[in-house]
Amino acid sequence: MVISGQEVWLWQKRAQQQAIAAHLPPHEIHWLLRELAGLDSLTLHLETYKTRSQIELKISLSELERLWQLRLGDRIPLQHLTGQVSWRHFTLKVSPDVLIPRPETEILIDRVAEVVQQNPQLAEGHWVDLGTGSGAIALGLAECLPKAQIHAIDLSAESLEIARKNAQNLNFAHRIQFYRGSWWQPLTTLVGKISGMISNPPYIPSALIAELEPEVSQHEPHLALDGGNDGLDAIRHLVATAPNYLHSGGLWAIEMMDGQAEIVTHLLENQGNYQNIRIFPDLAKIDRFAFAYRR
Ligand SMILES: C[S@@+](CC[C@H](N)C(=O)[O-])C[C@H]1O[C@@H](n2cnc3c(N)ncnc32)[C@H](O)[C@@H]1O
């Protein structure tokens, strides 16, 4: 699509003003021009395209405007407009059927890698990602645990379709087995054999969901968000059931919400089969991850 630099510049300025008026970050316009129209960051930053009589865009200005209006009017997440997200060094396909993987979840994989470095006996064997969504955690595990067998479970068939596609695109399909079912239900043959259970379960209290940003409350699947009355339904279930599946010394690790660390620690302590319970913060210093080991 060939167009004058001046036309693009005028569109950009108008869209940036609309963004400010709608309380959206104006840098989103650069993001759209880069990800959807194919302009590079330096050109956008220095505005060198402005005086060019012709520049080439990957999509027409009217299509760009249509997508921008979806963002502005319906608060559709940017990642849904491009259908992808950068997560660790992967580019993952996403859709309204899966949670958009968050940056804090990247750290969960780093913490797991550290645990395995300190406990090399965990490097092999079976690892599970319960509630895999886009497949992000399973892919992170497959990459950092090259000798492990990875099992990824989700209740949502649509999520699993995306997770499988991501595994194929990133050449990890041979490393990850996908199953549809509720939590451990598809893994009855692995009782007592699991080296690590990793999960970023739904953990938001039901009543809070309507108060989240519209990008989340209106465009992300509630199955991925809703943790029941106090947000802890799934976590309680994973605390209670995992000891049956983990072998002795096996890792139990979850992501949770700000404010849940104390109660999750108590749940693990009271269950009786866990030891060495630890809480780790995310980059914003929020207590975000709970790790424990099967006695
Ligand atoms: C917070 S999302 C996490 C997605 C992905 N692991 C990530 O970190 O981006 C929670 C996931 O749990 C799945 N889920 C919810 N209830 C489930 C259940 N009973 N059994 C298995 N998966 C479930 C949802 O479909 C969703 O994909």
The ligand as an SDF file (V2000), in Angstrom:
LIG
                    3D

 27 29  0  0  0  0  0  0  0  0999 V2000
   -5.0070  -17.1820   34.0940 C   0  0  0  0  0  0  0  0  0  0  0  0
   -5.2460  -18.2080   32.6920 S   0  0  0  0  0  0  0  0  0  0  0  0
   -3.5480  -18.7110   32.4110 C   0  0  0  0  0  0  0  0  0  0  0  0
   -3.2410  -19.0090   30.9630 C   0  0  0  0  0  0  0  0  0  0  0  0
   -1.7520  -19.2380   30.7000 C   0  0  0  0  0  0  0  0  0  0  0  0
   -1.2480  -20.3480   31.4880 N   0  0  0  0  0  0  0  0  0  0  0  0
   -0.9490  -17.9980   31.0030 C   0  0  0  0  0  0  0  0  0  0  0  0
   -0.2640  -17.9690   32.0280 O   0  0  0  0  0  0  0  0  0  0  0  0
   -1.0030  -17.0490   30.2160 O   0  0  0  0  0  0  0  0  0  0  0  0
   -6.0080  -19.6380   33.4330 C   0  0  0  0  0  0  0  0  0  0  0  0
   -6.2800  -20.7880   32.5030 C   0  0  0  0  0  0  0  0  0  0  0  0
   -6.9000  -21.8320   33.2400 O   0  0  0  0  0  0  0  0  0  0  0  0
   -7.8820  -22.4460   32.4420 C   0  0  0  0  0  0  0  0  0  0  0  0
   -8.8410  -23.1360   33.3190 N   0  0  0  0  0  0  0  0  0  0  0  0
   -9.8480  -22.6110   34.0500 C   0  0  0  0  0  0  0  0  0  0  0  0
  -10.4890  -23.5760   34.7400 N   0  0  0  0  0  0  0  0  0  0  0  0
   -9.8600  -24.7440   34.4440 C   0  0  0  0  0  0  0  0  0  0  0  0
  -10.0370  -26.1000   34.8440 C   0  0  0  0  0  0  0  0  0  0  0  0
  -11.0130  -26.4530   35.7030 N   0  0  0  0  0  0  0  0  0  0  0  0
   -9.2000  -27.0280   34.3490 N   0  0  0  0  0  0  0  0  0  0  0  0
   -8.2160  -26.6960   33.4910 C   0  0  0  0  0  0  0  0  0  0  0  0
   -7.9900  -25.4220   33.0660 N   0  0  0  0  0  0  0  0  0  0  0  0
   -8.7960  -24.4610   33.5380 C   0  0  0  0  0  0  0  0  0  0  0  0
   -8.4690  -21.3090   31.6400 C   0  0  0  0  0  0  0  0  0  0  0  0
   -9.1360  -21.7660   30.4890 O   0  0  0  0  0  0  0  0  0  0  0  0
   -7.2100  -20.4830   31.3470 C   0  0  0  0  0  0  0  0  0  0  0  0
   -6.6290  -20.8800   30.1350 O   0  0  0  0  0  0  0  0  0  0  0  0
  1  2  1  0
  2  3  1  0
  2 10  1  0
  3  4  1  0
  4  5  1  0
  5  6  1  0
  5  7  1  0
  7  8  2  0
  7  9  1  0
 10 11  1  0
 11 12  1  0
 11 26  1  0
 12 13  1  0
 13 14  1  0
 13 24  1  0
 14 15  1  0
 14 23  1  0
 15 16  2  0
 16 17  1  0
 17 18  1  0
 17 23  2  0
 18 19  1  0
 18 20  2  0
 20 21  1  0
 21 22  2  0
 22 23  1  0
 24 25  1  0
 24 26  1  0
 26 27  1  0
M  CHG  2   2   1   9  -1
M  END
$$$$
